[in-house]
Amino acid sequence: MKIVDVKVHAYSYPTPPLRGAQFGTQEEATLVRVITDEGLEGYGVARAVGGSSGRVIADAVLRTAKPRVVGQDAFQRELVWQKLWALDRGNHLPIFATSVIDVALWDVAGKALGVPVWQLLGGYRDRLPAYASSARLATEADYVAEALHCRERGFPAYKLHPFADPDKDVAVCRAVRSAVGPDMALMLDASCEYDHEQALRVGREIEKLNFCWYEEPINAYDLRGYAELCRALEIPVVAAEMVAGSIRSTAQYISQGAGDILRADVYWRGGITAVMKTAHLCEAYGIKTELHHGASPLMDIATLHCACAIRNCEYLELLVPEQRYQFGLKDYRQLQIDAQGHVQAPSGPGLGVEIDWDFIDKHTTFAG
């Protein structure tokens, strides 16, 4: 089965709350279609980063990736991934373009074989717990109210993206823990906002609150600093969410002891292929790979497939309120928790998604 074409559809959607309105009230994503000579299509979605237009990613896919992909065997995903990954040197191709094509090829493979991707990847489980992941909220009371609401809905865990002020962050962590009680798992994501002294101080305080993990407190490239934090704190330190270098960066974090838990996702790492490489590398060292949200609903579902295929991932991240992150698909039930706070593995072939073409056609800014 040969790849005969790659098409793109850049479209706009309202900016979700986690990213605020720093880049305007509208963002753009690019739906990528990988088309085969047997009529099967696979899909991936790339979000325009930093307020850029969807045309930026679309051009990278069309001008740089497409000529290296068309004509290849659609089942030779590793070969295609290696060809595209080689272009990371010199930044000749954004990792996001590699990611969407890789995800689309896994979608094609699952459709061709009539099985969901998580089973094609090995099939470790058919569900896993999800945690509710906050936006940057305005007040301490807002975090308390949201955490309580998430607990009432059945989420077993809640992650705060707080104020980027160490004292205020500790205070809101105390308030949320007091409100939800001892049984709900809590996490703090500092989004790389602290210096070393602040990171150590906050880490020691949330240890007392029995937080489950402490995510990205300092600059992501400060491997020495992460290694020091890991040695100094009892709480697991989570790192490597958006660093360049894909699996190569993961290897460096592991070798330097710069993370108790390492992050990966299908969007920033290079697709499903790279997430599985990352997870298996971490597994060999007894390290968890907690998967980051995928930057769009389709890529979140690709992340869910990965999470259901590996052992060393405890949770799926769901950004809340969920409806603010829903665009481009016809059905979002695959990204909803059940009565036990779990997300079910998709059952349809491939990614198991149906594109909302009416929405995309109505909001298209560029197609090629």
NUDRENPA-238232 format. One record per residue (C-alpha): x, y, z; residue number from 1; residue in one letter. Coordinates in pm, whole numbers. Layout:
BEGIN
<node c1="X" c2="Y" c3="Z" lumnu="NUM" fiti="A"/>
...
This chain:
BEGIN
<node c1="0" c2="0" c3="0" lumnu="1" fiti="M"/>
<node c1="166" c2="320" c3="-123" lumnu="2" fiti="K"/>
<node c1="129" c2="677" c3="-4" lumnu="3" fiti="I"/>
<node c1="3" c2="875" c3="-305" lumnu="4" fiti="V"/>
<node c1="-73" c2="1215" c3="-157" lumnu="5" fiti="D"/>
<node c1="-55" c2="1436" c3="152" lumnu="6" fiti="V"/>
<node c1="-312" c2="1714" c3="189" lumnu="7" fiti="K"/>
<node c1="-354" c2="1988" c3="449" lumnu="8" fiti="V"/>
<node c1="-645" c2="2192" c3="583" lumnu="9" fiti="H"/>
<node c1="-555" c2="2482" c3="813" lumnu="10" fiti="A"/>
<node c1="-853" c2="2602" c3="1016" lumnu="11" fiti="Y"/>
<node c1="-927" c2="2836" c3="1305" lumnu="12" fiti="S"/>
<node c1="-1092" c2="2775" c3="1643" lumnu="13" fiti="Y"/>
<node c1="-1136" c2="2970" c3="1970" lumnu="14" fiti="P"/>
<node c1="-823" c2="2987" c3="2185" lumnu="15" fiti="T"/>
<node c1="-859" c2="2742" c3="2478" lumnu="16" fiti="P"/>
<node c1="-824" c2="2878" c3="2834" lumnu="17" fiti="P"/>
<node c1="-492" c2="2712" c3="2924" lumnu="18" fiti="L"/>
<node c1="-317" c2="2930" c3="2667" lumnu="19" fiti="R"/>
<node c1="-527" c2="3235" c3="2750" lumnu="20" fiti="G"/>
<node c1="-556" c2="3509" c3="2489" lumnu="21" fiti="A"/>
<node c1="-188" c2="3605" c3="2468" lumnu="22" fiti="Q"/>
<node c1="-194" c2="3519" c3="2099" lumnu="23" fiti="F"/>
<node c1="-547" c2="3643" c3="2032" lumnu="24" fiti="G"/>
<node c1="-890" c2="3491" c3="2070" lumnu="25" fiti="T"/>
<node c1="-846" c2="3254" c3="1775" lumnu="26" fiti="Q"/>
<node c1="-582" c2="2989" c3="1708" lumnu="27" fiti="E"/>
<node c1="-519" c2="2775" c3="1403" lumnu="28" fiti="E"/>
<node c1="-462" c2="2406" c3="1356" lumnu="29" fiti="A"/>
<node c1="-370" c2="2206" c3="1047" lumnu="30" fiti="T"/>
<node c1="-543" c2="1880" c3="969" lumnu="31" fiti="L"/>
<node c1="-307" c2="1655" c3="769" lumnu="32" fiti="V"/>
<node c1="-444" c2="1377" c3="548" lumnu="33" fiti="R"/>
<node c1="-212" c2="1097" c3="434" lumnu="34" fiti="V"/>
<node c1="-379" c2="924" c3="137" lumnu="35" fiti="I"/>
<node c1="-295" c2="578" c3="1" lumnu="36" fiti="T"/>
<node c1="-345" c2="405" c3="-333" lumnu="37" fiti="D"/>
<node c1="-604" c2="178" c3="-169" lumnu="38" fiti="E"/>
<node c1="-826" c2="473" c3="-83" lumnu="39" fiti="G"/>
<node c1="-751" c2="474" c3="289" lumnu="40" fiti="L"/>
<node c1="-678" c2="804" c3="463" lumnu="41" fiti="E"/>
<node c1="-504" c2="867" c3="793" lumnu="42" fiti="G"/>
<node c1="-527" c2="1186" c3="995" lumnu="43" fiti="Y"/>
<node c1="-310" c2="1397" c3="1222" lumnu="44" fiti="G"/>
<node c1="-349" c2="1752" c3="1355" lumnu="45" fiti="V"/>
<node c1="-78" c2="2012" c3="1413" lumnu="46" fiti="A"/>
<node c1="-152" c2="2319" c3="1622" lumnu="47" fiti="R"/>
<node c1="5" c2="2644" c3="1506" lumnu="48" fiti="A"/>
<node c1="251" c2="2740" c3="1781" lumnu="49" fiti="V"/>
<node c1="315" c2="3081" c3="1932" lumnu="50" fiti="G"/>
<node c1="33" c2="3258" c3="1754" lumnu="51" fiti="G"/>
<node c1="158" c2="3172" c3="1405" lumnu="52" fiti="S"/>
<node c1="-86" c2="3089" c3="1129" lumnu="53" fiti="S"/>
<node c1="-175" c2="2735" c3="1036" lumnu="54" fiti="G"/>
<node c1="-8" c2="2804" c3="703" lumnu="55" fiti="R"/>
<node c1="334" c2="2777" c3="874" lumnu="56" fiti="V"/>
<node c1="292" c2="2409" c3="959" lumnu="57" fiti="I"/>
<node c1="98" c2="2343" c3="639" lumnu="58" fiti="A"/>
<node c1="389" c2="2473" c3="429" lumnu="59" fiti="D"/>
<node c1="639" c2="2260" c3="620" lumnu="60" fiti="A"/>
<node c1="426" c2="1952" c3="557" lumnu="61" fiti="V"/>
<node c1="369" c2="2027" c3="189" lumnu="62" fiti="L"/>
<node c1="712" c2="2159" c3="91" lumnu="63" fiti="R"/>
<node c1="948" c2="1950" c3="303" lumnu="64" fiti="T"/>
<node c1="773" c2="1639" c3="435" lumnu="65" fiti="A"/>
<node c1="542" c2="1547" c3="148" lumnu="66" fiti="K"/>
<node c1="816" c2="1493" c3="-116" lumnu="67" fiti="P"/>
<node c1="988" c2="1249" c3="122" lumnu="68" fiti="R"/>
<node c1="667" c2="1064" c3="206" lumnu="69" fiti="V"/>
<node c1="480" c2="1021" c3="-122" lumnu="70" fiti="V"/>
<node c1="572" c2="692" c3="-287" lumnu="71" fiti="G"/>
<node c1="669" c2="522" c3="39" lumnu="72" fiti="Q"/>
<node c1="504" c2="205" c3="164" lumnu="73" fiti="D"/>
<node c1="239" c2="319" c3="415" lumnu="74" fiti="A"/>
<node c1="321" c2="24" c3="642" lumnu="75" fiti="F"/>
<node c1="688" c2="124" c3="670" lumnu="76" fiti="Q"/>
<node c1="624" c2="378" c3="942" lumnu="77" fiti="R"/>
<node c1="969" c2="341" c3="1096" lumnu="78" fiti="E"/>
<node c1="1138" c2="417" c3="764" lumnu="79" fiti="L"/>
<node c1="922" c2="726" c3="712" lumnu="80" fiti="V"/>
<node c1="982" c2="839" c3="1070" lumnu="81" fiti="W"/>
<node c1="1360" c2="805" c3="1034" lumnu="82" fiti="Q"/>
<node c1="1357" c2="1001" c3="706" lumnu="83" fiti="K"/>
<node c1="1166" c2="1285" c3="865" lumnu="84" fiti="L"/>
<node c1="1351" c2="1274" c3="1197" lumnu="85" fiti="W"/>
<node c1="1679" c2="1316" c3="1008" lumnu="86" fiti="A"/>
<node c1="1555" c2="1661" c3="906" lumnu="87" fiti="L"/>
<node c1="1544" c2="1771" c3="1270" lumnu="88" fiti="D"/>
<node c1="1914" c2="1848" c3="1235" lumnu="89" fiti="R"/>
<node c1="1935" c2="2212" c3="1136" lumnu="90" fiti="G"/>
<node c1="1562" c2="2256" c3="1202" lumnu="91" fiti="N"/>
<node c1="1486" c2="2170" c3="842" lumnu="92" fiti="H"/>
<node c1="1150" c2="2025" c3="947" lumnu="93" fiti="L"/>
<node c1="951" c2="2111" c3="1263" lumnu="94" fiti="P"/>
<node c1="894" c2="1813" c3="1488" lumnu="95" fiti="I"/>
<node c1="521" c2="1885" c3="1463" lumnu="96" fiti="F"/>
<node c1="519" c2="1796" c3="1093" lumnu="97" fiti="A"/>
<node c1="689" c2="1465" c3="1168" lumnu="98" fiti="T"/>
<node c1="435" c2="1404" c3="1444" lumnu="99" fiti="S"/>
<node c1="123" c2="1451" c3="1234" lumnu="100" fiti="V"/>
<node c1="243" c2="1233" c3="948" lumnu="101" fiti="I"/>
<node c1="346" c2="957" c3="1187" lumnu="102" fiti="D"/>
<node c1="8" c2="966" c3="1364" lumnu="103" fiti="V"/>
<node c1="-170" c2="959" c3="1028" lumnu="104" fiti="A"/>
<node c1="29" c2="651" c3="921" lumnu="105" fiti="L"/>
<node c1="-67" c2="465" c3="1238" lumnu="106" fiti="W"/>
<node c1="-428" c2="561" c3="1165" lumnu="107" fiti="D"/>
<node c1="-393" c2="415" c3="814" lumnu="108" fiti="V"/>
<node c1="-239" c2="93" c3="946" lumnu="109" fiti="A"/>
<node c1="-515" c2="39" c3="1199" lumnu="110" fiti="G"/>
<node c1="-782" c2="100" c3="936" lumnu="111" fiti="K"/>
<node c1="-613" c2="-137" c3="690" lumnu="112" fiti="A"/>
<node c1="-596" c2="-414" c3="950" lumnu="113" fiti="L"/>
<node c1="-934" c2="-341" c3="1107" lumnu="114" fiti="G"/>
<node c1="-801" c2="-287" c3="1462" lumnu="115" fiti="V"/>
<node c1="-760" c2="15" c3="1691" lumnu="116" fiti="P"/>
<node c1="-410" c2="157" c3="1716" lumnu="117" fiti="V"/>
<node c1="-370" c2="70" c3="2086" lumnu="118" fiti="W"/>
<node c1="-409" c2="-298" c3="1999" lumnu="119" fiti="Q"/>
<node c1="-176" c2="-263" c3="1703" lumnu="120" fiti="L"/>
<node c1="81" c2="-118" c3="1945" lumnu="121" fiti="L"/>
<node c1="55" c2="-421" c3="2172" lumnu="122" fiti="G"/>
<node c1="-257" c2="-365" c3="2380" lumnu="123" fiti="G"/>
<node c1="-165" c2="-350" c3="2750" lumnu="124" fiti="Y"/>
<node c1="-510" c2="-237" c3="2881" lumnu="125" fiti="R"/>
<node c1="-845" c2="-106" c3="2759" lumnu="126" fiti="D"/>
<node c1="-884" c2="186" c3="3003" lumnu="127" fiti="R"/>
<node c1="-689" c2="402" c3="3248" lumnu="128" fiti="L"/>
<node c1="-764" c2="677" c3="3501" lumnu="129" fiti="P"/>
<node c1="-763" c2="1040" c3="3391" lumnu="130" fiti="A"/>
<node c1="-668" c2="1353" c3="3581" lumnu="131" fiti="Y"/>
<node c1="-830" c2="1692" c3="3537" lumnu="132" fiti="A"/>
<node c1="-573" c2="1952" c3="3433" lumnu="133" fiti="S"/>
<node c1="-656" c2="2315" c3="3512" lumnu="134" fiti="S"/>
<node c1="-600" c2="2632" c3="3316" lumnu="135" fiti="A"/>
<node c1="-444" c2="2940" c3="3479" lumnu="136" fiti="R"/>
<node c1="-734" c2="3057" c3="3694" lumnu="137" fiti="L"/>
<node c1="-788" c2="3401" c3="3845" lumnu="138" fiti="A"/>
<node c1="-816" c2="3330" c3="4216" lumnu="139" fiti="T"/>
<node c1="-746" c2="3071" c3="4483" lumnu="140" fiti="E"/>
<node c1="-1121" c2="3024" c3="4522" lumnu="141" fiti="A"/>
<node c1="-1149" c2="2937" c3="4153" lumnu="142" fiti="D"/>
<node c1="-901" c2="2649" c3="4191" lumnu="143" fiti="Y"/>
<node c1="-1081" c2="2521" c3="4500" lumnu="144" fiti="V"/>
<node c1="-1418" c2="2531" c3="4324" lumnu="145" fiti="A"/>
<node c1="-1285" c2="2358" c3="4013" lumnu="146" fiti="E"/>
<node c1="-1106" c2="2086" c3="4211" lumnu="147" fiti="A"/>
<node c1="-1422" c2="2014" c3="4410" lumnu="148" fiti="L"/>
<node c1="-1629" c2="2004" c3="4093" lumnu="149" fiti="H"/>
<node c1="-1383" c2="1761" c3="3933" lumnu="150" fiti="C"/>
<node c1="-1391" c2="1540" c3="4243" lumnu="151" fiti="R"/>
<node c1="-1771" c2="1536" c3="4234" lumnu="152" fiti="E"/>
<node c1="-1764" c2="1437" c3="3868" lumnu="153" fiti="R"/>
<node c1="-1545" c2="1137" c3="3949" lumnu="154" fiti="G"/>
<node c1="-1195" c2="1249" c3="3855" lumnu="155" fiti="F"/>
<node c1="-946" c2="1068" c3="4080" lumnu="156" fiti="P"/>
<node c1="-683" c2="1340" c3="4040" lumnu="157" fiti="A"/>
<node c1="-646" c2="1714" c3="3973" lumnu="158" fiti="Y"/>
<node c1="-343" c2="1910" c3="3847" lumnu="159" fiti="K"/>
<node c1="-294" c2="2280" c3="3913" lumnu="160" fiti="L"/>
<node c1="-134" c2="2523" c3="3670" lumnu="161" fiti="H"/>
<node c1="-114" c2="2804" c3="3928" lumnu="162" fiti="P"/>
<node c1="3" c2="3167" c3="3939" lumnu="163" fiti="F"/>
<node c1="380" c2="3134" c3="3878" lumnu="164" fiti="A"/>
<node c1="436" c2="3300" c3="4217" lumnu="165" fiti="D"/>
<node c1="590" c2="3059" c3="4471" lumnu="166" fiti="P"/>
<node c1="412" c2="3193" c3="4778" lumnu="167" fiti="D"/>
<node c1="73" c2="3214" c3="4608" lumnu="168" fiti="K"/>
<node c1="125" c2="2873" c3="4452" lumnu="169" fiti="D"/>
<node c1="194" c2="2709" c3="4788" lumnu="170" fiti="V"/>
<node c1="-110" c2="2883" c3="4934" lumnu="171" fiti="A"/>
<node c1="-343" c2="2760" c3="4660" lumnu="172" fiti="V"/>
<node c1="-202" c2="2408" c3="4690" lumnu="173" fiti="C"/>
<node c1="-281" c2="2415" c3="5063" lumnu="174" fiti="R"/>
<node c1="-632" c2="2545" c3="4997" lumnu="175" fiti="A"/>
<node c1="-707" c2="2278" c3="4736" lumnu="176" fiti="V"/>
<node c1="-572" c2="1997" c3="4953" lumnu="177" fiti="R"/>
<node c1="-780" c2="2117" c3="5247" lumnu="178" fiti="S"/>
<node c1="-1091" c2="2134" c3="5029" lumnu="179" fiti="A"/>
<node c1="-1067" c2="1796" c3="4853" lumnu="180" fiti="V"/>
<node c1="-934" c2="1599" c3="5148" lumnu="181" fiti="G"/>
<node c1="-655" c2="1340" c3="5162" lumnu="182" fiti="P"/>
<node c1="-779" c2="1088" c3="4905" lumnu="183" fiti="D"/>
<node c1="-775" c2="1286" c3="4580" lumnu="184" fiti="M"/>
<node c1="-439" c2="1279" c3="4401" lumnu="185" fiti="A"/>
<node c1="-301" c2="1628" c3="4336" lumnu="186" fiti="L"/>
<node c1="-21" c2="1749" c3="4112" lumnu="187" fiti="M"/>
<node c1="148" c2="2087" c3="4065" lumnu="188" fiti="L"/>
<node c1="270" c2="2201" c3="3723" lumnu="189" fiti="D"/>
<node c1="487" c2="2511" c3="3760" lumnu="190" fiti="A"/>
<node c1="547" c2="2543" c3="3383" lumnu="191" fiti="S"/>
<node c1="922" c2="2613" c3="3428" lumnu="192" fiti="C"/>
<node c1="856" c2="2940" c3="3616" lumnu="193" fiti="E"/>
<node c1="1078" c2="2902" c3="3928" lumnu="194" fiti="Y"/>
<node c1="1445" c2="2952" c3="3999" lumnu="195" fiti="D"/>
<node c1="1637" c2="2686" c3="4192" lumnu="196" fiti="H"/>
<node c1="1570" c2="2825" c3="4542" lumnu="197" fiti="E"/>
<node c1="1200" c2="2875" c3="4472" lumnu="198" fiti="Q"/>
<node c1="1167" c2="2529" c3="4322" lumnu="199" fiti="A"/>
<node c1="1321" c2="2361" c3="4625" lumnu="200" fiti="L"/>
<node c1="1108" c2="2562" c3="4868" lumnu="201" fiti="R"/>
<node c1="782" c2="2491" c3="4686" lumnu="202" fiti="V"/>
<node c1="871" c2="2125" c3="4644" lumnu="203" fiti="G"/>
<node c1="926" c2="2081" c3="5018" lumnu="204" fiti="R"/>
<node c1="592" c2="2244" c3="5093" lumnu="205" fiti="E"/>
<node c1="386" c2="2030" c3="4855" lumnu="206" fiti="I"/>
<node c1="562" c2="1719" c3="4987" lumnu="207" fiti="E"/>
<node c1="393" c2="1798" c3="5320" lumnu="208" fiti="K"/>
<node c1="59" c2="1814" c3="5135" lumnu="209" fiti="L"/>
<node c1="114" c2="1466" c3="4991" lumnu="210" fiti="N"/>
<node c1="109" c2="1584" c3="4630" lumnu="211" fiti="F"/>
<node c1="157" c2="1302" c3="4383" lumnu="212" fiti="C"/>
<node c1="412" c2="1479" c3="4159" lumnu="213" fiti="W"/>
<node c1="589" c2="1811" c3="4097" lumnu="214" fiti="Y"/>
<node c1="603" c2="1902" c3="3731" lumnu="215" fiti="E"/>
<node c1="855" c2="2122" c3="3547" lumnu="216" fiti="E"/>
<node c1="947" c2="2364" c3="3827" lumnu="217" fiti="P"/>
<node c1="1258" c2="2505" c3="3653" lumnu="218" fiti="I"/>
<node c1="1380" c2="2568" c3="3300" lumnu="219" fiti="N"/>
<node c1="1340" c2="2253" c3="3093" lumnu="220" fiti="A"/>
<node c1="1700" c2="2257" c3="2969" lumnu="221" fiti="Y"/>
<node c1="1854" c2="2282" c3="3317" lumnu="222" fiti="D"/>
<node c1="1940" c2="1914" c3="3353" lumnu="223" fiti="L"/>
<node c1="2183" c2="1977" c3="3640" lumnu="224" fiti="R"/>
<node c1="1913" c2="2163" c3="3829" lumnu="225" fiti="G"/>
<node c1="1664" c2="1883" c3="3776" lumnu="226" fiti="Y"/>
<node c1="1915" c2="1626" c3="3897" lumnu="227" fiti="A"/>
<node c1="1971" c2="1833" c3="4214" lumnu="228" fiti="E"/>
<node c1="1596" c2="1863" c3="4275" lumnu="229" fiti="L"/>
<node c1="1548" c2="1489" c3="4230" lumnu="230" fiti="C"/>
<node c1="1814" c2="1422" c3="4491" lumnu="231" fiti="R"/>
<node c1="1683" c2="1683" c3="4735" lumnu="232" fiti="A"/>
<node c1="1310" c2="1605" c3="4723" lumnu="233" fiti="L"/>
<node c1="1101" c2="1300" c3="4809" lumnu="234" fiti="E"/>
<node c1="815" c2="1399" c3="4576" lumnu="235" fiti="I"/>
<node c1="865" c2="1271" c3="4220" lumnu="236" fiti="P"/>
<node c1="992" c2="1546" c3="3990" lumnu="237" fiti="V"/>
<node c1="848" c2="1544" c3="3638" lumnu="238" fiti="V"/>
<node c1="1051" c2="1682" c3="3346" lumnu="239" fiti="A"/>
<node c1="1114" c2="1691" c3="2971" lumnu="240" fiti="A"/>
<node c1="769" c2="1788" c3="2846" lumnu="241" fiti="E"/>
<node c1="851" c2="2013" c3="2551" lumnu="242" fiti="M"/>
<node c1="1226" c2="1984" c3="2507" lumnu="243" fiti="V"/>
<node c1="1365" c2="1942" c3="2159" lumnu="244" fiti="A"/>
<node c1="1542" c2="1625" c3="2061" lumnu="245" fiti="G"/>
<node c1="1267" c2="1366" c3="2103" lumnu="246" fiti="S"/>
<node c1="1404" c2="1033" c3="2231" lumnu="247" fiti="I"/>
<node c1="1761" c2="1169" c3="2233" lumnu="248" fiti="R"/>
<node c1="1666" c2="1424" c3="2498" lumnu="249" fiti="S"/>
<node c1="1497" c2="1155" c3="2702" lumnu="250" fiti="T"/>
<node c1="1819" c2="956" c3="2703" lumnu="251" fiti="A"/>
<node c1="2008" c2="1257" c3="2837" lumnu="252" fiti="Q"/>
<node c1="1757" c2="1315" c3="3118" lumnu="253" fiti="Y"/>
<node c1="1781" c2="950" c3="3217" lumnu="254" fiti="I"/>
<node c1="2161" c2="939" c3="3206" lumnu="255" fiti="S"/>
<node c1="2188" c2="1248" c3="3427" lumnu="256" fiti="Q"/>
<node c1="1914" c2="1149" c3="3672" lumnu="257" fiti="G"/>
<node c1="1727" c2="1464" c3="3576" lumnu="258" fiti="A"/>
<node c1="1371" c2="1342" c3="3627" lumnu="259" fiti="G"/>
<node c1="1188" c2="1088" c3="3841" lumnu="260" fiti="D"/>
<node c1="908" c2="1082" c3="3584" lumnu="261" fiti="I"/>
<node c1="957" c2="1187" c3="3223" lumnu="262" fiti="L"/>
<node c1="699" c2="1340" c3="2993" lumnu="263" fiti="R"/>
<node c1="618" c2="1259" c3="2631" lumnu="264" fiti="A"/>
<node c1="338" c2="1328" c3="2387" lumnu="265" fiti="D"/>
<node c1="251" c2="1255" c3="2030" lumnu="266" fiti="V"/>
<node c1="274" c2="1621" c3="1927" lumnu="267" fiti="Y"/>
<node c1="604" c2="1746" c3="2074" lumnu="268" fiti="W"/>
<node c1="798" c2="1419" c3="2050" lumnu="269" fiti="R"/>
<node c1="746" c2="1307" c3="1692" lumnu="270" fiti="G"/>
<node c1="425" c2="1108" c3="1685" lumnu="271" fiti="G"/>
<node c1="313" c2="771" c3="1815" lumnu="272" fiti="I"/>
<node c1="638" c2="608" c3="1703" lumnu="273" fiti="T"/>
<node c1="844" c2="845" c3="1918" lumnu="274" fiti="A"/>
<node c1="615" c2="815" c3="2221" lumnu="275" fiti="V"/>
<node c1="647" c2="437" c3="2214" lumnu="276" fiti="M"/>
<node c1="1025" c2="461" c3="2180" lumnu="277" fiti="K"/>
<node c1="1031" c2="702" c3="2476" lumnu="278" fiti="T"/>
<node c1="805" c2="487" c3="2692" lumnu="279" fiti="A"/>
<node c1="1004" c2="171" c3="2627" lumnu="280" fiti="H"/>
<node c1="1333" c2="349" c3="2694" lumnu="281" fiti="L"/>
<node c1="1197" c2="476" c3="3026" lumnu="282" fiti="C"/>
<node c1="1055" c2="135" c3="3112" lumnu="283" fiti="E"/>
<node c1="1399" c2="-20" c3="3077" lumnu="284" fiti="A"/>
<node c1="1518" c2="217" c3="3354" lumnu="285" fiti="Y"/>
<node c1="1211" c2="171" c3="3574" lumnu="286" fiti="G"/>
<node c1="1085" c2="524" c3="3502" lumnu="287" fiti="I"/>
<node c1="727" c2="630" c3="3437" lumnu="288" fiti="K"/>
<node c1="635" c2="811" c3="3116" lumnu="289" fiti="T"/>
<node c1="336" c2="1030" c3="3194" lumnu="290" fiti="E"/>
<node c1="183" c2="1145" c3="2867" lumnu="291" fiti="L"/>
<node c1="117" c2="1513" c3="2803" lumnu="292" fiti="H"/>
<node c1="-200" c2="1626" c3="2630" lumnu="293" fiti="H"/>
<node c1="-173" c2="1625" c3="2252" lumnu="294" fiti="G"/>
<node c1="-264" c2="1990" c3="2171" lumnu="295" fiti="A"/>
<node c1="-585" c2="1893" c3="1986" lumnu="296" fiti="S"/>
<node c1="-867" c2="1642" c3="2036" lumnu="297" fiti="P"/>
<node c1="-745" c2="1412" c3="1759" lumnu="298" fiti="L"/>
<node c1="-393" c2="1406" c3="1899" lumnu="299" fiti="M"/>
<node c1="-534" c2="1356" c3="2251" lumnu="300" fiti="D"/>
<node c1="-699" c2="1042" c3="2120" lumnu="301" fiti="I"/>
<node c1="-368" c2="934" c3="1965" lumnu="302" fiti="A"/>
<node c1="-214" c2="986" c3="2311" lumnu="303" fiti="T"/>
<node c1="-488" c2="770" c3="2463" lumnu="304" fiti="L"/>
<node c1="-401" c2="490" c3="2221" lumnu="305" fiti="H"/>
<node c1="-37" c2="509" c3="2336" lumnu="306" fiti="C"/>
<node c1="-134" c2="516" c3="2705" lumnu="307" fiti="A"/>
<node c1="-341" c2="200" c3="2659" lumnu="308" fiti="C"/>
<node c1="-46" c2="24" c3="2497" lumnu="309" fiti="A"/>
<node c1="216" c2="83" c3="2769" lumnu="310" fiti="I"/>
<node c1="253" c2="-16" c3="3135" lumnu="311" fiti="R"/>
<node c1="456" c2="275" c3="3272" lumnu="312" fiti="N"/>
<node c1="190" c2="547" c3="3246" lumnu="313" fiti="C"/>
<node c1="-55" c2="598" c3="3531" lumnu="314" fiti="E"/>
<node c1="-291" c2="869" c3="3402" lumnu="315" fiti="Y"/>
<node c1="-432" c2="1036" c3="3093" lumnu="316" fiti="L"/>
<node c1="-431" c2="1417" c3="3107" lumnu="317" fiti="E"/>
<node c1="-767" c2="1583" c3="3031" lumnu="318" fiti="L"/>
<node c1="-772" c2="1962" c3="3020" lumnu="319" fiti="L"/>
<node c1="-1078" c2="2113" c3="3188" lumnu="320" fiti="V"/>
<node c1="-1334" c2="2239" c3="3119" lumnu="321" fiti="P"/>
<node c1="-1325" c2="1977" c3="2843" lumnu="322" fiti="E"/>
<node c1="-1571" c2="2149" c3="2610" lumnu="323" fiti="Q"/>
<node c1="-1332" c2="2442" c3="2566" lumnu="324" fiti="R"/>
<node c1="-1080" c2="2207" c3="2404" lumnu="325" fiti="Y"/>
<node c1="-1317" c2="2035" c3="2162" lumnu="326" fiti="Q"/>
<node c1="-1281" c2="2119" c3="1795" lumnu="327" fiti="F"/>
<node c1="-1259" c2="1939" c3="1463" lumnu="328" fiti="G"/>
<node c1="-1417" c2="1603" c3="1554" lumnu="329" fiti="L"/>
<node c1="-1774" c2="1478" c3="1549" lumnu="330" fiti="K"/>
<node c1="-1759" c2="1280" c3="1873" lumnu="331" fiti="D"/>
<node c1="-1569" c2="1351" c3="2195" lumnu="332" fiti="Y"/>
<node c1="-1700" c2="1063" c3="2407" lumnu="333" fiti="R"/>
<node c1="-1359" c2="894" c3="2384" lumnu="334" fiti="Q"/>
<node c1="-1220" c2="1181" c3="2591" lumnu="335" fiti="L"/>
<node c1="-1473" c2="1158" c3="2875" lumnu="336" fiti="Q"/>
<node c1="-1437" c2="976" c3="3205" lumnu="337" fiti="I"/>
<node c1="-1670" c2="696" c3="3313" lumnu="338" fiti="D"/>
<node c1="-1817" c2="643" c3="3660" lumnu="339" fiti="A"/>
<node c1="-1482" c2="513" c3="3786" lumnu="340" fiti="Q"/>
<node c1="-1288" c2="814" c3="3656" lumnu="341" fiti="G"/>
<node c1="-1139" c2="611" c3="3372" lumnu="342" fiti="H"/>
<node c1="-1113" c2="682" c3="3000" lumnu="343" fiti="V"/>
<node c1="-1196" c2="390" c3="2773" lumnu="344" fiti="Q"/>
<node c1="-970" c2="281" c3="2489" lumnu="345" fiti="A"/>
<node c1="-1117" c2="356" c3="2143" lumnu="346" fiti="P"/>
<node c1="-1277" c2="55" c3="1977" lumnu="347" fiti="S"/>
<node c1="-1290" c2="162" c3="1612" lumnu="348" fiti="G"/>
<node c1="-1018" c2="82" c3="1359" lumnu="349" fiti="P"/>
<node c1="-718" c2="315" c3="1345" lumnu="350" fiti="G"/>
<node c1="-757" c2="615" c3="1571" lumnu="351" fiti="L"/>
<node c1="-1132" c2="560" c3="1566" lumnu="352" fiti="G"/>
<node c1="-1212" c2="927" c3="1497" lumnu="353" fiti="V"/>
<node c1="-1456" c2="1092" c3="1260" lumnu="354" fiti="E"/>
<node c1="-1357" c2="1433" c3="1127" lumnu="355" fiti="I"/>
<node c1="-1615" c2="1713" c3="1150" lumnu="356" fiti="D"/>
<node c1="-1577" c2="1830" c3="793" lumnu="357" fiti="W"/>
<node c1="-1859" c2="2083" c3="825" lumnu="358" fiti="D"/>
<node c1="-1670" c2="2260" c3="1104" lumnu="359" fiti="F"/>
<node c1="-1335" c2="2242" c3="926" lumnu="360" fiti="I"/>
<node c1="-1471" c2="2359" c3="589" lumnu="361" fiti="D"/>
<node c1="-1647" c2="2650" c3="759" lumnu="362" fiti="K"/>
<node c1="-1330" c2="2759" c3="942" lumnu="363" fiti="H"/>
<node c1="-1063" c2="2678" c3="680" lumnu="364" fiti="T"/>
<node c1="-799" c2="2947" c3="629" lumnu="365" fiti="T"/>
<node c1="-582" c2="2752" c3="384" lumnu="366" fiti="F"/>
<node c1="-602" c2="2418" c3="203" lumnu="367" fiti="A"/>
<node c1="-344" c2="2248" c3="-14" lumnu="368" fiti="G"/>
